[in-house]
Amino acid sequence: MKRVIGIHSLVNSVAIFFRRHSSFLASATFMIIFILVIVSGCSEDGAEANLTGKGGSLARFATSPTHLYAVDNEELHVYQFMDGGAISRVNKVSLGPGVETIAAMGDRLYIGTNEAMIILDISSPSNPILMSQHSHFVGCDPVVVQDTLAFVTLRTTSCRPSSVNILEVVDVKDVRQPLLVSSYALESPYGLGIDGDLLFVCEGENGLKVFNVTDPKNLQLLKDYQDVDAYDVITKSGLLVLTGKNGIIQYDYTDRNNIRKLSTIAIQ
Amino acid sequence: MNRFTLIVGILLLQGCYYDDPPYKPSFPAGVVEGYEPIYADPSQTEIAFEPSRQLHEPGKIYLYGTLLLVNERFEGIHIFDNADPAHPVAVGFLRIPGNVDSAIRNNVLYADHLGDLVALDVHDLKAPKEISRIHQAQWTMNLPPEGMRYFACVDPERGAVKGWRLATLNNPKCFH
């Protein structure tokens, strides 16, 4: 807030300066200084921000600006970042059995268990509060979230006995009452990744599917790559990193009609 | 008083239920499929930066800036310079026995390491410096990842367990 006020007063000073000194040279010099001040202000902001990375949807660690959250089979462990990056344990929350994955998004944690998607509020970051459990068939289920939509996959094979292999689209706008929007039959879903209106779903040995999610009630299957083994993906502004039994494969999806393979790191 | 007795009774019953699960197997098992522990080499339990190596059993992936991290299940993390995703360059291998998960924030790597959560300063990837370590008793790998399975009992003499694999077992003496 201080910076905004600072810039306002600076703009006023510039206006007053221009009224008093109309010489072109003076105003040009001042403009350069003015721009430099603004630019240095921006880079200072950048330096204050925390630089974190991005994991796949099967991650068991998630970070918020101030905390690290880790899940094991039954519990959520909460750690606080200290100066210099050391961490201290601040809390732990029991979640029940079968916890698989965690994703942090804004003030919420989305936890995939083999019985439910659990949403916790972390507006008080050391004290996550259980908001809701979206129960479903028993399966294994990573979650990715974008805006107010969560995408969850459930797999039966080599996991737990269950009756379905599906992708669920869940409206999480009301954090206390997630609503199922639509669901789709899949073959053997593992991890998934979302970027804009593109959803990538790993199907293990059954390949990789790409959906258009513009209409969450009616996802459109755009591509079905069956010649790749897909376990999990990360999407990052046009770059898809995929891991599977064929190795680590990277794709460029900036042109959705021409998703190109960039490289493969092979497995020996 | 009666209500108190009832509550205590319920608590006791619950205790019994959890202490004595109803799915105990009948021994002996004969030749069955189950889990066997993978022991960390006692001389190599520490974290160390090593030359890059081939991927064998890649696990989770992580992007940080221009770095691509690929977990090698229970072994550590392959590090690639991914500035050009068309040509990722192997930088090295961060040996972290037991490792499955990791995340990086401000050049500090957080990773599970044989039952501990460790924070490593990786400003210089080739010289990681440990800055904090928290023991998580639940993260020790003394039980297989999946319940209701036979498994080869852990022999502490052979070192710390860094992971488990499915194998054909001959008369395993443990079940979980």
Interface residues (C-beta under 8 A of the other chain):
Chain A: N50 L51 T52 G53 K54 G55 G56 L58 A59 R60 F61 A62 T63 L68 A70 D72 N73 E74 E75 H77 Y79 F81 M82 G84 G85 A86 I87 S88 R89 D232 I234 K236 L239 V241 T243 G247 I248 Q250 D252 L262 S263 I265 A266 I267 Q268
Chain B: Q54 L55 H56 E57 P58 G59 K60 I61 Y62 L63 Y64 G65 L67 L68 L69 V70 F80 N82 P85 A86 H87 P88 V100 D101 S102 A103 I104 R105 N106 N107 V108 Y110 D112 L117 A119 D121 I131 S132 I134 Q136 Q138 W139
